[in-house]
């Protein structure tokens, strides 16, 4: 039991209780073995640095936990991961990005309606990419990151990767 508890701790983020990068790596390995389509979402909390600077890190932590709770509830049964800082991921076991976008829109709506965060308005941007057998996890991450960058540059908080998308500034270097 102790070994199982320790393994579970290694796969969880201590602040939010979400899965962490180690768990994401394991989930990617399962995805590769399954050969099934998945949709991967990169999620970034909008203006989070400003929120931390204005209200302090303890309030920022409350917002991170609130996002985690909303995302887990709305994305269930799909796993949600804290990638780092204010970036999160969701690995949907779905066939199309459009199916995942419906769930992402629910998360976005629930964040806007969260009473816990009042008077703050926590918003998120979502970049979605479809995994197809033969892709590497790094390609999937890059595609979702490009879509996330696009979502931050447009009115819609959700963008789906397409082959003709410009790379994000970090990828262009």
Beta strands, then each sheet from edge to edge (+ up, - down):
strand 1: 38-45
strand 2: 79-84
strand 3: 87-92
strand 4: 124-131
strand 5: 158-160
sheet 1: 2+ 3- 1+ 4- 5-
end
